[in-house]
Amino acid sequence: MMAQILPALIMFTITAAVTSLLCMPMLGFPMKNKLVNFYWSGVWIFLMMISAIAGAMNTLIILDVPAEQVANIYLSILTVCFVIFVVFGWFRLSAKAITHVIMRLIGKIKPAV
């Protein structure tokens, strides 16, 4: 068990570092539009959670703790939720942009009549 502590500590440190680095774009580049900022932050938070769970799973595996099945279930669920979040956000932002363009075109056509 003592021989596994150093590799587990290294894995934990790497996991914490990667998760912290994934927080930087969200904090360093906030978006001005609240809706865009919500999806921008959400994507990075999902990536942080995925990396944290994967790193925690590997750290526990190094320590011979049987956590692989539970962590794989959480990773699978989180990955599916991430994809749904991104696709829903893409559709919502695209619909908002298309609506904005249509409204501007209608605004330009109306005064001419």
C-alpha positions as CSV (number, residue, x, y, z in Angstrom):
1,M,0.0,0.0,0.0
2,M,2.8,2.5,0.8
3,A,4.4,1.9,-2.6
4,Q,1.1,3.0,-4.3
5,I,0.8,6.3,-2.4
6,L,3.4,8.2,-4.5
7,P,1.8,7.2,-7.9
8,A,-1.7,8.0,-6.5
9,L,-0.4,11.4,-5.2
10,I,1.0,12.1,-8.7
11,M,-2.2,11.1,-10.4
12,F,-4.3,13.2,-7.9
13,T,-2.0,16.2,-8.5
14,I,-2.3,15.9,-12.3
15,T,-6.1,15.6,-12.0
16,A,-6.3,18.7,-9.9
17,A,-4.0,20.6,-12.2
18,V,-5.9,19.6,-15.4
19,T,-9.3,20.4,-13.7
20,S,-8.0,23.8,-12.6
21,L,-6.6,24.6,-16.1
22,L,-10.1,23.8,-17.6
23,C,-11.5,26.5,-15.3
24,M,-9.2,29.2,-16.8
25,P,-11.1,29.8,-20.1
26,M,-14.4,30.2,-18.3
27,L,-13.0,32.7,-15.9
28,G,-10.5,34.4,-18.3
29,F,-12.9,35.0,-21.2
30,P,-16.4,35.8,-19.9
31,M,-19.0,36.4,-22.6
32,K,-21.0,39.6,-22.6
33,N,-24.3,38.0,-23.6
34,K,-25.9,36.1,-20.6
35,L,-27.2,33.2,-22.8
36,V,-23.8,32.7,-24.5
37,N,-22.0,33.0,-21.2
38,F,-24.3,30.3,-19.7
39,Y,-23.4,27.8,-22.4
40,W,-19.7,28.9,-22.5
41,S,-19.5,28.3,-18.7
42,G,-21.5,25.1,-18.9
43,V,-19.2,23.5,-21.5
44,W,-16.2,24.2,-19.3
45,I,-17.9,23.0,-16.2
46,F,-18.9,19.7,-17.9
47,L,-15.3,19.2,-19.1
48,M,-14.1,19.9,-15.5
49,M,-16.5,17.3,-14.1
50,I,-15.5,14.7,-16.7
51,S,-11.8,15.2,-16.0
52,A,-12.3,15.2,-12.2
53,I,-14.3,11.9,-12.3
54,A,-11.9,10.2,-14.7
55,G,-8.9,11.3,-12.6
56,A,-10.5,10.3,-9.4
57,M,-11.3,6.9,-10.9
58,N,-7.7,6.4,-11.9
59,T,-6.4,7.5,-8.6
60,L,-8.6,5.0,-6.8
61,I,-7.6,2.2,-9.2
62,I,-3.9,2.9,-8.4
63,L,-4.8,2.5,-4.7
64,D,-6.6,-0.8,-5.5
65,V,-10.0,0.5,-4.5
66,P,-12.7,-1.1,-6.7
67,A,-14.2,2.1,-8.1
68,E,-14.1,1.3,-11.8
69,Q,-17.7,0.2,-12.4
70,V,-19.3,3.1,-10.5
71,A,-17.0,5.7,-12.1
72,N,-17.6,4.3,-15.6
73,I,-21.4,4.6,-15.0
74,Y,-21.0,8.2,-13.9
75,L,-18.7,9.0,-16.8
76,S,-21.1,7.5,-19.3
77,I,-24.0,9.5,-17.8
78,L,-22.0,12.7,-17.7
79,T,-20.8,12.3,-21.3
80,V,-24.3,11.8,-22.6
81,C,-25.5,14.8,-20.6
82,F,-22.6,16.8,-22.0
83,V,-23.5,15.9,-25.6
84,I,-27.2,16.8,-25.0
85,F,-26.2,20.1,-23.4
86,V,-23.9,21.0,-26.3
87,V,-26.5,20.0,-29.0
88,F,-29.4,21.8,-27.2
89,G,-27.2,24.9,-26.7
90,W,-26.2,24.9,-30.3
91,F,-29.8,24.7,-31.5
92,R,-30.9,27.4,-29.0
93,L,-28.1,29.8,-30.0
94,S,-28.7,29.1,-33.7
95,A,-32.4,29.7,-33.4
96,K,-31.7,33.0,-31.5
97,A,-29.3,34.1,-34.2
98,I,-31.7,33.2,-37.1
99,T,-34.6,35.0,-35.3
100,H,-32.4,38.1,-34.8
101,V,-31.5,38.1,-38.5
102,I,-35.1,37.7,-39.6
103,M,-36.2,40.5,-37.3
104,R,-33.6,42.8,-38.7
105,L,-34.7,42.0,-42.3
106,I,-38.3,42.6,-41.4
107,G,-37.3,45.9,-39.7
108,K,-35.5,47.0,-42.9
109,I,-38.4,46.0,-45.2
110,K,-41.2,47.5,-43.1
111,P,-40.2,51.2,-43.3
112,A,-39.8,50.9,-47.1
113,V,-43.5,50.1,-47.4
